[in-house]
């Protein structure tokens, strides 16, 4: 696969993951209602999940800068 293709796929993945993570982190009430979890005043699970997904997007963006040197991180991004 060409380097430019890998860079753009990783950056697209990073942008998508950041948007999804921000939605999970900021708008947890509709998310919890959509997946049929009981409503709670303590949004710990949704906040941790959102922060983790946003962290994954940062790793994907940084790996896209030097994909040939970041093979381990790219493998982790693919698995998650």
mmCIF file of the N, C-alpha and C atoms, coordinates in Angstrom:
data_MODEL
# 
_entry.id   MODEL 
# 
loop_
_atom_site.group_PDB 
_atom_site.id 
_atom_site.type_symbol 
_atom_site.label_atom_id 
_atom_site.label_alt_id 
_atom_site.label_comp_id 
_atom_site.label_asym_id 
_atom_site.label_entity_id 
_atom_site.label_seq_id 
_atom_site.pdbx_PDB_ins_code 
_atom_site.Cartn_x 
_atom_site.Cartn_y 
_atom_site.Cartn_z 
_atom_site.occupancy 
_atom_site.B_iso_or_equiv 
_atom_site.pdbx_formal_charge 
_atom_site.auth_seq_id 
_atom_site.auth_comp_id 
_atom_site.auth_asym_id 
_atom_site.auth_atom_id 
_atom_site.pdbx_PDB_model_num 
ATOM 1   N N  . UNK A 1 1  ? 0.840   -1.170 0.000  1.00 0.00 ? 1  UNK A N  1 
ATOM 2   C CA . UNK A 1 1  ? 0.000   0.000  0.000  1.00 0.00 ? 1  UNK A CA 1 
ATOM 3   C C  . UNK A 1 1  ? 0.893   1.245  0.000  1.00 0.00 ? 1  UNK A C  1 
ATOM 4   N N  . UNK A 1 2  ? 0.502   2.252  -0.719 1.00 0.00 ? 2  UNK A N  1 
ATOM 5   C CA . UNK A 1 2  ? 1.298   3.468  -0.818 1.00 0.00 ? 2  UNK A CA 1 
ATOM 6   C C  . UNK A 1 2  ? 1.246   4.258  0.493  1.00 0.00 ? 2  UNK A C  1 
ATOM 7   N N  . UNK A 1 3  ? 2.305   5.021  0.724  1.00 0.00 ? 3  UNK A N  1 
ATOM 8   C CA . UNK A 1 3  ? 2.402   5.804  1.953  1.00 0.00 ? 3  UNK A CA 1 
ATOM 9   C C  . UNK A 1 3  ? 1.281   6.838  2.044  1.00 0.00 ? 3  UNK A C  1 
ATOM 10  N N  . UNK A 1 4  ? 0.979   7.503  0.929  1.00 0.00 ? 4  UNK A N  1 
ATOM 11  C CA . UNK A 1 4  ? -0.054  8.540  0.965  1.00 0.00 ? 4  UNK A CA 1 
ATOM 12  C C  . UNK A 1 4  ? -1.427  7.952  1.285  1.00 0.00 ? 4  UNK A C  1 
ATOM 13  N N  . UNK A 1 5  ? -1.686  6.743  0.806  1.00 0.00 ? 5  UNK A N  1 
ATOM 14  C CA . UNK A 1 5  ? -2.962  6.095  1.114  1.00 0.00 ? 5  UNK A CA 1 
ATOM 15  C C  . UNK A 1 5  ? -3.069  5.780  2.592  1.00 0.00 ? 5  UNK A C  1 
ATOM 16  N N  . UNK A 1 6  ? -1.993  5.272  3.160  1.00 0.00 ? 6  UNK A N  1 
ATOM 17  C CA . UNK A 1 6  ? -1.985  4.959  4.588  1.00 0.00 ? 6  UNK A CA 1 
ATOM 18  C C  . UNK A 1 6  ? -2.169  6.223  5.415  1.00 0.00 ? 6  UNK A C  1 
ATOM 19  N N  . UNK A 1 7  ? -1.501  7.304  5.014  1.00 0.00 ? 7  UNK A N  1 
ATOM 20  C CA . UNK A 1 7  ? -1.617  8.567  5.746  1.00 0.00 ? 7  UNK A CA 1 
ATOM 21  C C  . UNK A 1 7  ? -3.056  9.058  5.733  1.00 0.00 ? 7  UNK A C  1 
ATOM 22  N N  . UNK A 1 8  ? -3.707  9.043  4.594  1.00 0.00 ? 8  UNK A N  1 
ATOM 23  C CA . UNK A 1 8  ? -5.071  9.559  4.515  1.00 0.00 ? 8  UNK A CA 1 
ATOM 24  C C  . UNK A 1 8  ? -6.075  8.660  5.230  1.00 0.00 ? 8  UNK A C  1 
ATOM 25  N N  . UNK A 1 9  ? -5.876  7.353  5.185  1.00 0.00 ? 9  UNK A N  1 
ATOM 26  C CA . UNK A 1 9  ? -6.771  6.444  5.915  1.00 0.00 ? 9  UNK A CA 1 
ATOM 27  C C  . UNK A 1 9  ? -6.630  6.658  7.413  1.00 0.00 ? 9  UNK A C  1 
ATOM 28  N N  . UNK A 1 10 ? -5.397  6.799  7.891  1.00 0.00 ? 10 UNK A N  1 
ATOM 29  C CA . UNK A 1 10 ? -5.192  7.036  9.322  1.00 0.00 ? 10 UNK A CA 1 
ATOM 30  C C  . UNK A 1 10 ? -5.756  8.380  9.757  1.00 0.00 ? 10 UNK A C  1 
ATOM 31  N N  . UNK A 1 11 ? -5.597  9.399  8.943  1.00 0.00 ? 11 UNK A N  1 
ATOM 32  C CA . UNK A 1 11 ? -6.137  10.714 9.313  1.00 0.00 ? 11 UNK A CA 1 
ATOM 33  C C  . UNK A 1 11 ? -7.662  10.732 9.281  1.00 0.00 ? 11 UNK A C  1 
ATOM 34  N N  . UNK A 1 12 ? -8.251  10.044 8.333  1.00 0.00 ? 12 UNK A N  1 
ATOM 35  C CA . UNK A 1 12 ? -9.707  9.933  8.296  1.00 0.00 ? 12 UNK A CA 1 
ATOM 36  C C  . UNK A 1 12 ? -10.210 9.167  9.516  1.00 0.00 ? 12 UNK A C  1 
ATOM 37  N N  . UNK A 1 13 ? -9.517  8.096  9.868  1.00 0.00 ? 13 UNK A N  1 
ATOM 38  C CA . UNK A 1 13 ? -9.866  7.329  11.059 1.00 0.00 ? 13 UNK A CA 1 
ATOM 39  C C  . UNK A 1 13 ? -9.725  8.179  12.315 1.00 0.00 ? 13 UNK A C  1 
ATOM 40  N N  . UNK A 1 14 ? -8.662  8.986  12.387 1.00 0.00 ? 14 UNK A N  1 
ATOM 41  C CA . UNK A 1 14 ? -8.451  9.844  13.545 1.00 0.00 ? 14 UNK A CA 1 
ATOM 42  C C  . UNK A 1 14 ? -9.561  10.877 13.674 1.00 0.00 ? 14 UNK A C  1 
ATOM 43  N N  . UNK A 1 15 ? -9.955  11.485 12.580 1.00 0.00 ? 15 UNK A N  1 
ATOM 44  C CA . UNK A 1 15 ? -11.027 12.484 12.622 1.00 0.00 ? 15 UNK A CA 1 
ATOM 45  C C  . UNK A 1 15 ? -12.352 11.847 13.039 1.00 0.00 ? 15 UNK A C  1 
ATOM 46  N N  . UNK A 1 16 ? -12.658 10.685 12.472 1.00 0.00 ? 16 UNK A N  1 
ATOM 47  C CA . UNK A 1 16 ? -13.898 9.994  12.827 1.00 0.00 ? 16 UNK A CA 1 
ATOM 48  C C  . UNK A 1 16 ? -13.901 9.600  14.296 1.00 0.00 ? 16 UNK A C  1 
ATOM 49  N N  . UNK A 1 17 ? -12.787 9.035  14.773 1.00 0.00 ? 17 UNK A N  1 
ATOM 50  C CA . UNK A 1 17 ? -12.714 8.635  16.174 1.00 0.00 ? 17 UNK A CA 1 
ATOM 51  C C  . UNK A 1 17 ? -12.823 9.828  17.112 1.00 0.00 ? 17 UNK A C  1 
ATOM 52  N N  . UNK A 1 18 ? -12.237 10.964 16.750 1.00 0.00 ? 18 UNK A N  1 
ATOM 53  C CA . UNK A 1 18 ? -12.334 12.136 17.607 1.00 0.00 ? 18 UNK A CA 1 
ATOM 54  C C  . UNK A 1 18 ? -13.773 12.640 17.696 1.00 0.00 ? 18 UNK A C  1 
ATOM 55  N N  . UNK A 1 19 ? -14.474 12.640 16.579 1.00 0.00 ? 19 UNK A N  1 
ATOM 56  C CA . UNK A 1 19 ? -15.871 13.089 16.592 1.00 0.00 ? 19 UNK A CA 1 
ATOM 57  C C  . UNK A 1 19 ? -16.729 12.151 17.431 1.00 0.00 ? 19 UNK A C  1 
ATOM 58  N N  . UNK A 1 20 ? -16.557 10.846 17.244 1.00 0.00 ? 20 UNK A N  1 
ATOM 59  C CA . UNK A 1 20 ? -17.324 9.870  18.017 1.00 0.00 ? 20 UNK A CA 1 
ATOM 60  C C  . UNK A 1 20 ? -16.980 9.965  19.498 1.00 0.00 ? 20 UNK A C  1 
ATOM 61  N N  . UNK A 1 21 ? -15.699 10.134 19.825 1.00 0.00 ? 21 UNK A N  1 
ATOM 62  C CA . UNK A 1 21 ? -15.291 10.273 21.220 1.00 0.00 ? 21 UNK A CA 1 
ATOM 63  C C  . UNK A 1 21 ? -15.860 11.519 21.862 1.00 0.00 ? 21 UNK A C  1 
ATOM 64  N N  . UNK A 1 22 ? -15.877 12.616 21.127 1.00 0.00 ? 22 UNK A N  1 
ATOM 65  C CA . UNK A 1 22 ? -16.454 13.852 21.664 1.00 0.00 ? 22 UNK A CA 1 
ATOM 66  C C  . UNK A 1 22 ? -17.953 13.705 21.893 1.00 0.00 ? 22 UNK A C  1 
ATOM 67  N N  . UNK A 1 23 ? -18.631 13.010 21.015 1.00 0.00 ? 23 UNK A N  1 
ATOM 68  C CA . UNK A 1 23 ? -20.064 12.770 21.200 1.00 0.00 ? 23 UNK A CA 1 
ATOM 69  C C  . UNK A 1 23 ? -20.294 11.921 22.442 1.00 0.00 ? 23 UNK A C  1 
ATOM 70  N N  . UNK A 1 24 ? -19.499 10.872 22.606 1.00 0.00 ? 24 UNK A N  1 
ATOM 71  C CA . UNK A 1 24 ? -19.633 10.017 23.796 1.00 0.00 ? 24 UNK A CA 1 
ATOM 72  C C  . UNK A 1 24 ? -19.312 10.789 25.067 1.00 0.00 ? 24 UNK A C  1 
ATOM 73  N N  . UNK A 1 25 ? -18.326 11.657 25.010 1.00 0.00 ? 25 UNK A N  1 
ATOM 74  C CA . UNK A 1 25 ? -17.894 12.390 26.187 1.00 0.00 ? 25 UNK A CA 1 
ATOM 75  C C  . UNK A 1 25 ? -18.870 13.507 26.566 1.00 0.00 ? 25 UNK A C  1 
ATOM 76  N N  . UNK A 1 26 ? -19.388 14.201 25.587 1.00 0.00 ? 26 UNK A N  1 
ATOM 77  C CA . UNK A 1 26 ? -20.210 15.374 25.868 1.00 0.00 ? 26 UNK A CA 1 
ATOM 78  C C  . UNK A 1 26 ? -21.709 15.088 25.908 1.00 0.00 ? 26 UNK A C  1 
ATOM 79  N N  . UNK A 1 27 ? -22.189 14.204 25.065 1.00 0.00 ? 27 UNK A N  1 
ATOM 80  C CA . UNK A 1 27 ? -23.622 13.950 24.964 1.00 0.00 ? 27 UNK A CA 1 
ATOM 81  C C  . UNK A 1 27 ? -23.935 12.525 25.394 1.00 0.00 ? 27 UNK A C  1 
ATOM 82  N N  . UNK A 1 28 ? -23.657 12.209 26.633 1.00 0.00 ? 28 UNK A N  1 
ATOM 83  C CA . UNK A 1 28 ? -23.809 10.836 27.107 1.00 0.00 ? 28 UNK A CA 1 
ATOM 84  C C  . UNK A 1 28 ? -25.257 10.448 27.363 1.00 0.00 ? 28 UNK A C  1 
ATOM 85  N N  . UNK A 1 29 ? -26.135 11.371 27.686 1.00 0.00 ? 29 UNK A N  1 
ATOM 86  C CA . UNK A 1 29 ? -27.539 11.022 27.980 1.00 0.00 ? 29 UNK A CA 1 
ATOM 87  C C  . UNK A 1 29 ? -28.236 10.373 26.781 1.00 0.00 ? 29 UNK A C  1 
ATOM 88  N N  . UNK A 1 30 ? -28.194 10.971 25.579 1.00 0.00 ? 30 UNK A N  1 
ATOM 89  C CA . UNK A 1 30 ? -28.822 10.294 24.436 1.00 0.00 ? 30 UNK A CA 1 
ATOM 90  C C  . UNK A 1 30 ? -28.138 8.983  24.077 1.00 0.00 ? 30 UNK A C  1 
ATOM 91  N N  . UNK A 1 31 ? -26.816 8.920  24.279 1.00 0.00 ? 31 UNK A N  1 
ATOM 92  C CA . UNK A 1 31 ? -26.087 7.693  23.991 1.00 0.00 ? 31 UNK A CA 1 
ATOM 93  C C  . UNK A 1 31 ? -26.526 6.566  24.920 1.00 0.00 ? 31 UNK A C  1 
ATOM 94  N N  . UNK A 1 32 ? -26.646 6.865  26.192 1.00 0.00 ? 32 UNK A N  1 
ATOM 95  C CA . UNK A 1 32 ? -27.073 5.852  27.157 1.00 0.00 ? 32 UNK A CA 1 
ATOM 96  C C  . UNK A 1 32 ? -28.508 5.413  26.862 1.00 0.00 ? 32 UNK A C  1 
ATOM 97  N N  . UNK A 1 33 ? -29.358 6.331  26.474 1.00 0.00 ? 33 UNK A N  1 
ATOM 98  C CA . UNK A 1 33 ? -30.744 5.972  26.123 1.00 0.00 ? 33 UNK A CA 1 
ATOM 99  C C  . UNK A 1 33 ? -30.781 5.121  24.853 1.00 0.00 ? 33 UNK A C  1 
ATOM 100 N N  . UNK A 1 34 ? -29.896 5.404  23.905 1.00 0.00 ? 34 UNK A N  1 
ATOM 101 C CA . UNK A 1 34 ? -29.915 4.669  22.640 1.00 0.00 ? 34 UNK A CA 1 
ATOM 102 C C  . UNK A 1 34 ? -29.460 3.221  22.813 1.00 0.00 ? 34 UNK A C  1 
ATOM 103 N N  . UNK A 1 35 ? -28.517 2.959  23.724 1.00 0.00 ? 35 UNK A N  1 
ATOM 104 C CA . UNK A 1 35 ? -28.056 1.587  23.915 1.00 0.00 ? 35 UNK A CA 1 
ATOM 105 C C  . UNK A 1 35 ? -28.766 0.893  25.069 1.00 0.00 ? 35 UNK A C  1 
ATOM 106 N N  . UNK A 1 36 ? -29.826 1.531  25.566 1.00 0.00 ? 36 UNK A N  1 
ATOM 107 C CA . UNK A 1 36 ? -30.739 0.958  26.557 1.00 0.00 ? 36 UNK A CA 1 
ATOM 108 C C  . UNK A 1 36 ? -30.079 0.650  27.896 1.00 0.00 ? 36 UNK A C  1 
ATOM 109 N N  . UNK A 1 37 ? -29.091 1.464  28.295 1.00 0.00 ? 37 UNK A N  1 
ATOM 110 C CA . UNK A 1 37 ? -28.529 1.346  29.627 1.00 0.00 ? 37 UNK A CA 1 
ATOM 111 C C  . UNK A 1 37 ? -29.414 2.132  30.591 1.00 0.00 ? 37 UNK A C  1 
ATOM 112 N N  . UNK A 1 38 ? -29.442 1.756  31.853 1.00 0.00 ? 38 UNK A N  1 
ATOM 113 C CA . UNK A 1 38 ? -30.238 2.546  32.808 1.00 0.00 ? 38 UNK A CA 1 
ATOM 114 C C  . UNK A 1 38 ? -29.661 3.944  32.973 1.00 0.00 ? 38 UNK A C  1 
ATOM 115 N N  . UNK A 1 39 ? -30.534 4.912  33.126 1.00 0.00 ? 39 UNK A N  1 
ATOM 116 C CA . UNK A 1 39 ? -30.109 6.302  33.262 1.00 0.00 ? 39 UNK A CA 1 
ATOM 117 C C  . UNK A 1 39 ? -29.454 6.502  34.623 1.00 0.00 ? 39 UNK A C  1 
ATOM 118 N N  . UNK A 1 40 ? -28.401 7.286  34.636 1.00 0.00 ? 40 UNK A N  1 
ATOM 119 C CA . UNK A 1 40 ? -27.678 7.558  35.875 1.00 0.00 ? 40 UNK A CA 1 
ATOM 120 C C  . UNK A 1 40 ? -27.188 8.994  35.874 1.00 0.00 ? 40 UNK A C  1 
ATOM 121 N N  . UNK A 1 41 ? -26.938 9.512  37.053 1.00 0.00 ? 41 UNK A N  1 
ATOM 122 C CA . UNK A 1 41 ? -26.398 10.866 37.168 1.00 0.00 ? 41 UNK A CA 1 
ATOM 123 C C  . UNK A 1 41 ? -24.876 10.873 37.096 1.00 0.00 ? 41 UNK A C  1 
ATOM 124 N N  . UNK A 1 42 ? -24.272 9.692  37.155 1.00 0.00 ? 42 UNK A N  1 
ATOM 125 C CA . UNK A 1 42 ? -22.815 9.583  37.107 1.00 0.00 ? 42 UNK A CA 1 
ATOM 126 C C  . UNK A 1 42 ? -22.408 8.961  35.773 1.00 0.00 ? 42 UNK A C  1 
ATOM 127 N N  . UNK A 1 43 ? -21.999 9.774  34.821 1.00 0.00 ? 43 UNK A N  1 
ATOM 128 C CA . UNK A 1 43 ? -21.696 9.278  33.470 1.00 0.00 ? 43 UNK A CA 1 
ATOM 129 C C  . UNK A 1 43 ? -20.269 8.745  33.337 1.00 0.00 ? 43 UNK A C  1 
ATOM 130 N N  . UNK A 1 44 ? -19.813 7.955  34.299 1.00 0.00 ? 44 UNK A N  1 
ATOM 131 C CA . UNK A 1 44 ? -18.428 7.517  34.304 1.00 0.00 ? 44 UNK A CA 1 
ATOM 132 C C  . UNK A 1 44 ? -18.085 6.671  33.082 1.00 0.00 ? 44 UNK A C  1 
ATOM 133 N N  . UNK A 1 45 ? -18.921 5.693  32.761 1.00 0.00 ? 45 UNK A N  1 
ATOM 134 C CA . UNK A 1 45 ? -18.611 4.793  31.643 1.00 0.00 ? 45 UNK A CA 1 
ATOM 135 C C  . UNK A 1 45 ? -18.556 5.560  30.317 1.00 0.00 ? 45 UNK A C  1 
ATOM 136 N N  . UNK A 1 46 ? -19.523 6.404  30.074 1.00 0.00 ? 46 UNK A N  1 
ATOM 137 C CA . UNK A 1 46 ? -19.554 7.157  28.809 1.00 0.00 ? 46 UNK A CA 1 
ATOM 138 C C  . UNK A 1 46 ? -18.389 8.137  28.728 1.00 0.00 ? 46 UNK A C  1 
ATOM 139 N N  . UNK A 1 47 ? -18.031 8.766  29.843 1.00 0.00 ? 47 UNK A N  1 
ATOM 140 C CA . UNK A 1 47 ? -16.908 9.700  29.820 1.00 0.00 ? 47 UNK A CA 1 
ATOM 141 C C  . UNK A 1 47 ? -15.580 8.989  29.595 1.00 0.00 ? 47 UNK A C  1 
ATOM 142 N N  . UNK A 1 48 ? -15.380 7.846  30.261 1.00 0.00 ? 48 UNK A N  1 
ATOM 143 C CA . UNK A 1 48 ? -14.132 7.109  30.077 1.00 0.00 ? 48 UNK A CA 1 
ATOM 144 C C  . UNK A 1 48 ? -14.038 6.571  28.651 1.00 0.00 ? 48 UNK A C  1 
ATOM 145 N N  . UNK A 1 49 ? -15.148 6.062  28.130 1.00 0.00 ? 49 UNK A N  1 
ATOM 146 C CA . UNK A 1 49 ? -15.142 5.551  26.768 1.00 0.00 ? 49 UNK A CA 1 
ATOM 147 C C  . UNK A 1 49 ? -14.859 6.678  25.772 1.00 0.00 ? 49 UNK A C  1 
ATOM 148 N N  . UNK A 1 50 ? -15.478 7.832  25.958 1.00 0.00 ? 50 UNK A N  1 
ATOM 149 C CA . UNK A 1 50 ? -15.244 8.968  25.068 1.00 0.00 ? 50 UNK A CA 1 
ATOM 150 C C  . UNK A 1 50 ? -13.805 9.460  25.123 1.00 0.00 ? 50 UNK A C  1 
ATOM 151 N N  . UNK A 1 51 ? -13.246 9.530  26.323 1.00 0.00 ? 51 UNK A N  1 
ATOM 152 C CA . UNK A 1 51 ? -11.857 9.976  26.463 1.00 0.00 ? 51 UNK A CA 1 
ATOM 153 C C  . UNK A 1 51 ? -10.902 8.960  25.842 1.00 0.00 ? 51 UNK A C  1 
ATOM 154 N N  . UNK A 1 52 ? -11.198 7.682  25.985 1.00 0.00 ? 52 UNK A N  1 
ATOM 155 C CA . UNK A 1 52 ? -10.351 6.655  25.380 1.00 0.00 ? 52 UNK A CA 1 
ATOM 156 C C  . UNK A 1 52 ? -10.379 6.704  23.868 1.00 0.00 ? 52 UNK A C  1 
ATOM 157 N N  . UNK A 1 53 ? -11.549 6.929  23.309 1.00 0.00 ? 53 UNK A N  1 
ATOM 158 C CA . UNK A 1 53 ? -11.668 7.016  21.848 1.00 0.00 ? 53 UNK A CA 1 
ATOM 159 C C  . UNK A 1 53 ? -10.964 8.265  21.326 1.00 0.00 ? 53 UNK A C  1 
ATOM 160 N N  . UNK A 1 54 ? -11.062 9.380  22.062 1.00 0.00 ? 54 UNK A N  1 
ATOM 161 C CA . UNK A 1 54 ? -10.340 10.585 21.646 1.00 0.00 ? 54 UNK A CA 1 
ATOM 162 C C  . UNK A 1 54 ? -8.831  10.371 21.745 1.00 0.00 ? 54 UNK A C  1 
ATOM 163 N N  . UNK A 1 55 ? -8.372  9.635  22.758 1.00 0.00 ? 55 UNK A N  1 
ATOM 164 C CA . UNK A 1 55 ? -6.956  9.307  22.859 1.00 0.00 ? 55 UNK A CA 1 
ATOM 165 C C  . UNK A 1 55 ? -6.491  8.444  21.708 1.00 0.00 ? 55 UNK A C  1 
ATOM 166 N N  . UNK A 1 56 ? -7.335  7.498  21.304 1.00 0.00 ? 56 UNK A N  1 
ATOM 167 C CA . UNK A 1 56 ? -7.021  6.665  20.150 1.00 0.00 ? 56 UNK A CA 1 
ATOM 168 C C  . UNK A 1 56 ? -6.900  7.508  18.880 1.00 0.00 ? 56 UNK A C  1 
ATOM 169 N N  . UNK A 1 57 ? -7.725  8.532  18.759 1.00 0.00 ? 57 UNK A N  1 
ATOM 170 C CA . UNK A 1 57 ? -7.643  9.384  17.577 1.00 0.00 ? 57 UNK A CA 1 
ATOM 171 C C  . UNK A 1 57 ? -6.341  10.171 17.556 1.00 0.00 ? 57 UNK A C  1 
ATOM 172 N N  . UNK A 1 58 ? -5.856  10.574 18.715 1.00 0.00 ? 58 UNK A N  1 
ATOM 173 C CA . UNK A 1 58 ? -4.573  11.285 18.767 1.00 0.00 ? 58 UNK A CA 1 
ATOM 174 C C  . UNK A 1 58 ? -3.438  10.357 18.348 1.00 0.00 ? 58 UNK A C  1 
ATOM 175 N N  . UNK A 1 59 ? -3.482  9.112  18.812 1.00 0.00 ? 59 UNK A N  1 
ATOM 176 C CA . UNK A 1 59 ? -2.459  8.132  18.416 1.00 0.00 ? 59 UNK A CA 1 
ATOM 177 C C  . UNK A 1 59 ? -2.507  7.893  16.908 1.00 0.00 ? 59 UNK A C  1 
ATOM 178 N N  . UNK A 1 60 ? -3.692  7.787  16.351 1.00 0.00 ? 60 UNK A N  1 
ATOM 179 C CA . UNK A 1 60 ? -3.817  7.566  14.909 1.00 0.00 ? 60 UNK A CA 1 
ATOM 180 C C  . UNK A 1 60 ? -3.276  8.758  14.126 1.00 0.00 ? 60 UNK A C  1 
ATOM 181 N N  . UNK A 1 61 ? -3.551  9.961  14.588 1.00 0.00 ? 61 UNK A N  1 
ATOM 182 C CA . UNK A 1 61 ? -3.058  11.150 13.888 1.00 0.00 ? 61 UNK A CA 1 
ATOM 183 C C  . UNK A 1 61 ? -1.538  11.222 13.951 1.00 0.00 ? 61 UNK A C  1 
ATOM 184 N N  . UNK A 1 62 ? -0.962  10.950 15.118 1.00 0.00 ? 62 UNK A N  1 
ATOM 185 C CA . UNK A 1 62 ? 0.490   10.985 15.242 1.00 0.00 ? 62 UNK A CA 1 
ATOM 186 C C  . UNK A 1 62 ? 1.152   9.865  14.437 1.00 0.00 ? 62 UNK A C  1 
ATOM 187 N N  . UNK A 1 63 ? 0.517   8.704  14.373 1.00 0.00 ? 63 UNK A N  1 
ATOM 188 C CA . UNK A 1 63 ? 1.063   7.604  13.575 1.00 0.00 ? 63 UNK A CA 1 
ATOM 189 C C  . UNK A 1 63 ? 0.994   7.914  12.088 1.00 0.00 ? 63 UNK A C  1 
ATOM 190 N N  . UNK A 1 64 ? 0.056   8.736  11.688 1.00 0.00 ? 64 UNK A N  1 
ATOM 191 C CA . UNK A 1 64 ? -0.051  9.068  10.262 1.00 0.00 ? 64 UNK A CA 1 
ATOM 192 C C  . UNK A 1 64 ? 1.087   9.969  9.793  1.00 0.00 ? 64 UNK A C  1 
ATOM 193 N N  . UNK A 1 65 ? 1.746   10.650 10.716 1.00 0.00 ? 65 UNK A N  1 
ATOM 194 C CA . UNK A 1 65 ? 2.863   11.505 10.319 1.00 0.00 ? 65 UNK A CA 1 
ATOM 195 C C  . UNK A 1 65 ? 4.068   10.696 9.856  1.00 0.00 ? 65 UNK A C  1 
ATOM 196 N N  . UNK A 1 66 ? 4.315   9.554  10.489 1.00 0.00 ? 66 UNK A N  1 
ATOM 197 C CA . UNK A 1 66 ? 5.432   8.679  10.108 1.00 0.00 ? 66 UNK A CA 1 
ATOM 198 C C  . UNK A 1 66 ? 4.961   7.230  10.144 1.00 0.00 ? 66 UNK A C  1 
ATOM 199 N N  . UNK A 1 67 ? 4.194   6.780  9.165  1.00 0.00 ? 67 UNK A N  1 
ATOM 200 C CA . UNK A 1 67 ? 3.624   5.431  9.226  1.00 0.00 ? 67 UNK A CA 1 
ATOM 201 C C  . UNK A 1 67 ? 4.658   4.311  9.162  1.00 0.00 ? 67 UNK A C  1 
ATOM 202 N N  . UNK A 1 68 ? 5.771   4.557  8.488  1.00 0.00 ? 68 UNK A N  1 
ATOM 203 C CA . UNK A 1 68 ? 6.777   3.493  8.395  1.00 0.00 ? 68 UNK A CA 1 
ATOM 204 C C  . UNK A 1 68 ? 7.468   3.243  9.733  1.00 0.00 ? 68 UNK A C  1 
ATOM 205 N N  . UNK A 1 69 ? 7.503   4.223  10.620 1.00 0.00 ? 69 UNK A N  1 
ATOM 206 C CA . UNK A 1 69 ? 8.128   4.068  11.932 1.00 0.00 ? 69 UNK A CA 1 
ATOM 207 C C  . UNK A 1 69 ? 7.114   3.716  13.017 1.00 0.00 ? 69 UNK A C  1 
ATOM 208 N N  . UNK A 1 70 ? 5.843   3.735  12.705 1.00 0.00 ? 70 UNK A N  1 
ATOM 209 C CA . UNK A 1 70 ? 4.790   3.533  13.703 1.00 0.00 ? 70 UNK A CA 1 
ATOM 210 C C  . UNK A 1 70 ? 3.982   2.270  13.438 1.00 0.00 ? 70 UNK A C  1 
ATOM 211 N N  . UNK A 1 71 ? 4.609   1.228  12.993 1.00 0.00 ? 71 UNK A N  1 
ATOM 212 C CA . UNK A 1 71 ? 3.881   0.008  12.640 1.00 0.00 ? 71 UNK A CA 1 
ATOM 213 C C  . UNK A 1 71 ? 3.167   -0.615 13.837 1.00 0.00 ? 71 UNK A C  1 
ATOM 214 N N  . UNK A 1 72 ? 3.779   -0.584 15.024 1.00 0.00 ? 72 UNK A N  1 
ATOM 215 C CA . UNK A 1 72 ? 3.136   -1.163 16.202 1.00 0.00 ? 72 UNK A CA 1 
ATOM 216 C C  . UNK A 1 72 ? 1.861   -0.416 16.559 1.00 0.00 ? 72 UNK A C  1 
ATOM 217 N N  . UNK A 1 73 ? 1.923   0.906  16.493 1.00 0.00 ? 73 UNK A N  1 
ATOM 218 C CA . UNK A 1 73 ? 0.750   1.713  16.805 1.00 0.00 ? 73 UNK A CA 1 
ATOM 219 C C  . UNK A 1 73 ? -0.350  1.520  15.771 1.00 0.00 ? 73 UNK A C  1 
ATOM 220 N N  . UNK A 1 74 ? 0.027   1.396  14.519 1.00 0.00 ? 74 UNK A N  1 
ATOM 221 C CA . UNK A 1 74 ? -0.961  1.161  13.463 1.00 0.00 ? 74 UNK A CA 1 
ATOM 222 C C  . UNK A 1 74 ? -1.647  -0.180 13.677 1.00 0.00 ? 74 UNK A C  1 
ATOM 223 N N  . UNK A 1 75 ? -0.896  -1.201 14.100 1.00 0.00 ? 75 UNK A N  1 
ATOM 224 C CA . UNK A 1 75 ? -1.501  -2.486 14.423 1.00 0.00 ? 75 UNK A CA 1 
ATOM 225 C C  . UNK A 1 75 ? -2.492  -2.371 15.569 1.00 0.00 ? 75 UNK A C  1 
ATOM 226 N N  . UNK A 1 76 ? -2.162  -1.591 16.597 1.00 0.00 ? 76 UNK A N  1 
ATOM 227 C CA . UNK A 1 76 ? -3.084  -1.386 17.720 1.00 0.00 ? 76 UNK A CA 1 
ATOM 228 C C  . UNK A 1 76 ? -4.327  -0.612 17.282 1.00 0.00 ? 76 UNK A C  1 
ATOM 229 N N  . UNK A 1 77 ? -4.150  0.338  16.394 1.00 0.00 ? 77 UNK A N  1 
ATOM 230 C CA . UNK A 1 77 ? -5.289  1.116  15.887 1.00 0.00 ? 77 UNK A CA 1 
ATOM 231 C C  . UNK A 1 77 ? -6.224  0.217  15.098 1.00 0.00 ? 77 UNK A C  1 
ATOM 232 N N  . UNK A 1 78 ? -5.660  -0.682 14.306 1.00 0.00 ? 78 UNK A N  1 
ATOM 233 C CA . UNK A 1 78 ? -6.481  -1.602 13.514 1.00 0.00 ? 78 UNK A CA 1 
ATOM 234 C C  . UNK A 1 78 ? -7.272  -2.531 14.424 1.00 0.00 ? 78 UNK A C  1 
ATOM 235 N N  . UNK A 1 79 ? -6.633  -3.030 15.469 1.00 0.00 ? 79 UNK A N  1 
ATOM 236 C CA . UNK A 1 79 ? -7.308  -3.960 16.386 1.00 0.00 ? 79 UNK A CA 1 
ATOM 237 C C  . UNK A 1 79 ? -8.439  -3.269 17.142 1.00 0.00 ? 79 UNK A C  1 
ATOM 238 N N  . UNK A 1 80 ? -8.205  -2.039 17.585 1.00 0.00 ? 80 UNK A N  1 
ATOM 239 C CA . UNK A 1 80 ? -9.240  -1.342 18.348 1.00 0.00 ? 80 UNK A CA 1 
ATOM 240 C C  . UNK A 1 80 ? -10.277 -0.756 17.447 1.00 0.00 ? 80 UNK A C  1 
# 
